[in-house]
Structures are given as C-alpha cells and as structure tokens.
Amino acid sequence: MAPPSYKITIRNNFGDVNNPRNYSLYSAQPEISGHGVKSTSPVVWYQTPDMSDSSEWTFKYTPEYYGFVGISDGNDNLNLQDGNEINLIKHSEVKVGEDIGMGTRLIVEPAKGSVQLKKKDDGASEGTIEIRISKDFQPGNSYVVGLARKHLQDNIAPLPVAAVGLRASARFILKPKPEVYITNRNVEAGRVDTQGVEGSATSTTAVKDKKIEFIGAKKEAIVKEDSKGDFTVTYR
C-alpha cells in the first residue's frame, strides 16, 4: 500500500504587488541523544519559487523518513552554522520503532575516500531509529549524519532536514517528529537555519514561523500570510 500524501497550499496575501515573496519549509527536529549531543541542526527542506501577491503554491510530501550521511561546506562539521550547505551522499529509508521496538539501526563507515551507509538490523527502540558511526573516521572530517525526508515536488532523492556532525564511535538515537514549519525568512533549501522556532537557542519569540500539524484524517493545510507577515493555517 502506498503511503499517504500530505498537501500544503501556500497563499501570499502580504499585499505587496511590486515585490514577490518566498517561503521556506523545514521539518520539526527530532529528539536526539548520544555522544553528548543535545540537538540537531535544522536544514531547510524546500523553498518556493517567487510568488506574486495573491498567488498560491502547493507543496506535497509523504511521511517516510530516511537516515543519511552527507557533507557540510562549513569549516567545522561539529559546529554547524546558519547558511552552511548540507549535501546528501548516501541515504536509506528507515522504519521508526513501534511498541515492540523494531526501529531501523544504520551503520556509517569509511569507504575508499568516501563513506558508506548500511542497515545493521531492526533493533532500535519504540519511536526511534539509530545511526552508529565507525571508530575508523578521523577527526576534522566534513561529514554529517541525520534525518532526510522526501517531497513530491520533483522526482529527486530525499533531502536532509536535520543534521549533526559525524563523530567516530558515536551512537545517535533519533526520535523523528512529523510536523512541518513554514517561514517567510527566504532561506534556500539545503541550508542550515537555526533562527526558527524549531531551531537552536538563537531562536527568538519575534520569529513568526508557523507549525503545520496534521491530526486525524486531515491531509491538506491552507496557509495564508497576511499583511503583517503572520500566518494562519486551516485544515481539511
């Protein structure tokens, strides 16, 4: 059976007929533990094209999650900064553990100047997946690991949505969250952005990012930005 799909319709009601608007979408960040890491870095999932006043754009996605290993263009993969670009190298679809466990556990290992990602087993606990890192990685590398999600806008691979720097011998336990956020801060897809409500301690109460959360049988959200830059969401 094919997974369900979700639809977010974005409407620009800002009221500026001379300047188009862009909107960026990012995923709620997973809970994470392991190797002293307390949080992941949010990576923007998708950015709309320019939207003229009163226009609409539709974003569709499915609920699957993927573990990934990728590379950051920053100077320090252990301290990702806003604007760092995260590019996926390898990915693997994962199953989140249910009440009897059975969540996916992945292993990341070096492989002739690159990396490989492979499934270990289905031993992760309820609500989680695990990513285990080989002891054979050298410090000072540019690799990151984390969660990716796939949207239906283009026929492309999953894209990173939550990243953490790769550490040798680390064992990361991640608990994914399904919610999606929208922002009008005009951030490109694939870039680290910690300014939103789901970001790091740099987030502020002034941020107007809006959570989109599907509950029950609802599969479509209509998001409107008003002239003050505030969002409203209705579901159907």
Secondary structure, DSSP 8 states (H G I E B T S, - for coil): -----EEEEEEE-S--SSS-B--EEEE---EEESTT----EEB--EE---B-TT-EEEEEE---EEEEEEEE-SS-TTS--TT-BEEEEEEEEE---BTTB-EEEEEEEEETTEEEEEEEEEEE-TT-EEEEE-TT--TT--EEEEEEE-BSSSS---EEEEEEE--TT-EEEEE----EEEESS---TTBB---STTS-TT--TT---EEE---TT--EEEEEE-TTS-EEEEE-
